[in-house]
Amino acid sequence: MSKTIKYLVISIFILLVITISVSYSYFVPNFINNTNETKVSTGKLDLSIDDESINAVEISPIYDEDYELLSIHKNFGVISNSSLNSCVNLYINVSEISNELKSEYFKYKLKYDDKEIDGNFKNANNNEKLLIDGNIFLESNSEKSFDLYIWVSYQEDVDQLSMLNGVIKSNIFVEGYDSKNNTCK
């Protein structure tokens, strides 16, 4: 056998081994995992609340216009320790609420930036998250301050004595997702 034939046989053998190796490395993981998922990690999303508890004890009915002075007031911040901008949803995580407080007269107001979000606990249920506000933009490595007010709205023509014995156990809960730009959908 001449040298050129030996080199040709060795070259063909090397090409065959490379082809089999590449095919094996491509097809075997696809058959083993049997998924078409591709995961890409582009940054870290880390959100926290500096104070999440809500303590509501012996709430007395007040006029709506006096909520800033007489209601239960909770000031808290949502902190982003992330390399990503984020869109945030704020919830009141209700672990327990008595039926007496499931009323349109048991109200809350969330204030931040130039926004005011009003709501009530009429549709609140035990062990559920009540959305206060959603799609709040938060830049990476920043903090946004919020003021939450909770009160029983006094109505002269409504008997609200049963609401005075009501109980709510809850905390503030935050969820977020990354945002590619300065808006949330």
C-alpha positions as CSV (number, residue, x, y, z in Angstrom):
1,M,0.0,0.0,0.0
2,S,1.4,3.4,-0.9
3,K,1.6,6.3,1.4
4,T,-1.2,8.3,-0.3
5,I,-3.6,5.4,0.1
6,K,-2.7,5.1,3.8
7,Y,-3.2,8.9,4.3
8,L,-6.5,8.7,2.5
9,V,-7.7,5.8,4.6
10,I,-6.6,7.6,7.8
11,S,-8.3,10.8,6.7
12,I,-11.6,9.0,5.9
13,F,-11.4,7.3,9.3
14,I,-10.8,10.6,11.1
15,L,-13.7,12.3,9.3
16,L,-16.0,9.3,10.1
17,V,-15.1,9.5,13.9
18,I,-15.7,13.3,13.9
19,T,-19.0,12.9,12.1
20,I,-20.2,10.2,14.5
21,S,-19.0,12.2,17.6
22,V,-20.8,15.4,16.5
23,S,-24.0,13.4,15.6
24,Y,-23.9,11.6,19.0
25,S,-23.4,14.8,20.9
26,Y,-26.3,16.5,19.1
27,F,-28.9,13.7,19.0
28,V,-28.4,11.9,22.3
29,P,-29.2,14.9,24.6
30,N,-32.3,15.7,22.6
31,F,-33.6,12.1,23.0
32,I,-32.7,12.0,26.7
33,N,-34.2,15.3,27.7
34,N,-37.0,15.2,25.0
35,T,-37.6,18.9,25.4
36,N,-37.4,21.9,23.1
37,E,-36.7,24.4,25.8
38,T,-33.9,26.9,25.6
39,K,-33.1,28.8,28.8
40,V,-31.1,32.0,28.7
41,S,-30.2,33.9,31.9
42,T,-29.7,37.6,31.3
43,G,-29.7,39.0,34.8
44,K,-31.0,38.7,38.4
45,L,-34.4,39.9,39.6
46,D,-34.4,40.3,43.4
47,L,-37.3,42.3,45.0
48,S,-38.1,42.7,48.7
49,I,-40.3,44.7,51.0
50,D,-38.8,46.5,53.9
51,D,-41.8,46.0,56.2
52,E,-44.6,43.7,55.1
53,S,-46.8,43.2,58.2
54,I,-50.2,44.8,58.6
55,N,-51.5,45.1,62.1
56,A,-55.2,46.0,62.3
57,V,-56.7,45.9,65.8
58,E,-59.9,47.5,67.0
59,I,-60.6,49.5,63.9
60,S,-63.2,52.3,64.5
61,P,-65.3,53.7,61.7
62,I,-64.2,57.0,60.4
63,Y,-65.3,59.5,57.8
64,D,-63.6,58.9,54.4
65,E,-62.1,62.4,54.3
66,D,-60.3,61.7,57.6
67,Y,-58.5,58.6,56.4
68,E,-55.0,60.2,56.4
69,L,-55.3,61.2,60.1
70,L,-57.3,58.3,61.7
71,S,-56.9,55.2,59.6
72,I,-54.3,52.4,59.9
73,H,-51.3,53.7,58.0
74,K,-48.5,51.6,56.6
75,N,-45.5,53.1,54.9
76,F,-43.3,50.6,53.1
77,G,-40.8,50.4,50.3
78,V,-40.3,47.9,47.5
79,I,-36.5,47.5,47.0
80,S,-34.9,46.2,43.8
81,N,-31.5,44.6,44.3
82,S,-31.6,43.5,40.7
83,S,-29.5,44.0,37.6
84,L,-32.9,44.2,35.7
85,N,-35.7,46.7,35.5
86,S,-38.8,45.2,36.8
87,C,-42.6,45.4,36.8
88,V,-44.2,44.9,40.2
89,N,-47.6,43.7,41.3
90,L,-48.6,44.6,44.9
91,Y,-51.0,42.4,46.9
92,I,-52.5,42.2,50.3
93,N,-52.0,38.5,51.2
94,V,-55.1,37.8,53.3
95,S,-54.6,34.8,55.5
96,E,-57.8,35.4,57.5
97,I,-60.7,37.8,57.2
98,S,-64.0,37.6,59.1
99,N,-67.2,37.8,57.2
100,E,-68.1,41.1,58.9
101,L,-65.2,42.8,57.2
102,K,-66.0,41.5,53.7
103,S,-67.7,44.8,53.0
104,E,-67.6,47.7,50.7
105,Y,-67.2,49.9,53.8
106,F,-63.9,48.2,54.8
107,K,-61.6,50.2,52.5
108,Y,-58.0,50.8,51.5
109,K,-56.1,53.4,49.6
110,L,-52.6,53.1,48.2
111,K,-50.6,56.2,47.4
112,Y,-47.3,56.4,45.6
113,D,-45.7,58.9,43.1
114,D,-48.7,60.8,41.9
115,K,-51.1,57.9,42.0
116,E,-54.0,57.0,44.4
117,I,-55.5,53.5,44.2
118,D,-58.8,53.0,46.0
119,G,-60.4,49.6,46.9
120,N,-62.3,47.6,49.4
121,F,-62.3,44.2,50.9
122,K,-65.8,43.2,49.7
123,N,-64.4,40.3,47.6
124,A,-61.5,39.3,49.9
125,N,-61.3,35.7,50.9
126,N,-59.2,33.7,53.4
127,N,-55.8,32.5,52.0
128,E,-56.0,34.6,48.8
129,K,-54.0,37.5,47.4
130,L,-55.9,40.7,46.8
131,L,-54.3,42.8,44.0
132,I,-53.8,46.4,45.2
133,D,-52.1,47.6,42.1
134,G,-50.2,46.0,39.2
135,N,-47.6,46.8,36.6
136,I,-45.6,49.3,38.6
137,F,-42.3,50.1,37.0
138,L,-39.2,49.8,39.2
139,E,-35.7,50.6,37.9
140,S,-32.8,48.2,38.7
141,N,-31.2,48.8,42.1
142,S,-33.8,51.3,43.3
143,E,-36.5,51.7,45.9
144,K,-40.1,53.0,45.6
145,S,-42.1,54.2,48.6
146,F,-45.7,53.4,49.2
147,D,-48.4,54.5,51.7
148,L,-51.2,52.1,52.5
149,Y,-54.3,53.3,54.5
150,I,-56.9,50.9,55.8
151,W,-60.1,52.0,57.5
152,V,-63.8,51.3,58.1
153,S,-65.8,54.0,56.3
154,Y,-68.5,55.4,58.6
155,Q,-72.0,55.5,57.1
156,E,-74.8,57.0,59.2
157,D,-77.5,54.9,57.6
158,V,-75.7,51.5,57.9
159,D,-75.4,49.4,61.0
160,Q,-71.6,48.8,61.4
161,L,-71.4,47.4,64.9
162,S,-70.7,43.9,63.7
163,M,-67.6,45.2,61.8
164,L,-66.0,46.3,65.1
165,N,-65.5,42.7,66.1
166,G,-64.0,41.7,62.8
167,V,-60.6,40.3,62.3
168,I,-58.1,40.5,59.4
169,K,-54.7,38.8,59.4
170,S,-52.6,39.8,56.4
171,N,-49.3,41.0,55.0
172,I,-48.1,42.9,51.9
173,F,-46.8,40.7,49.1
174,V,-44.9,41.6,46.0
175,E,-44.4,39.8,42.7
176,G,-42.3,41.0,39.8
177,Y,-41.1,40.2,36.3
178,D,-38.3,41.8,34.2
179,S,-39.0,44.7,31.9
180,K,-36.9,45.4,28.8
181,N,-37.8,49.0,28.7
182,N,-39.3,51.7,31.0
183,T,-42.9,50.5,30.8
184,C,-45.0,47.7,32.1
185,K,-47.8,46.0,30.2
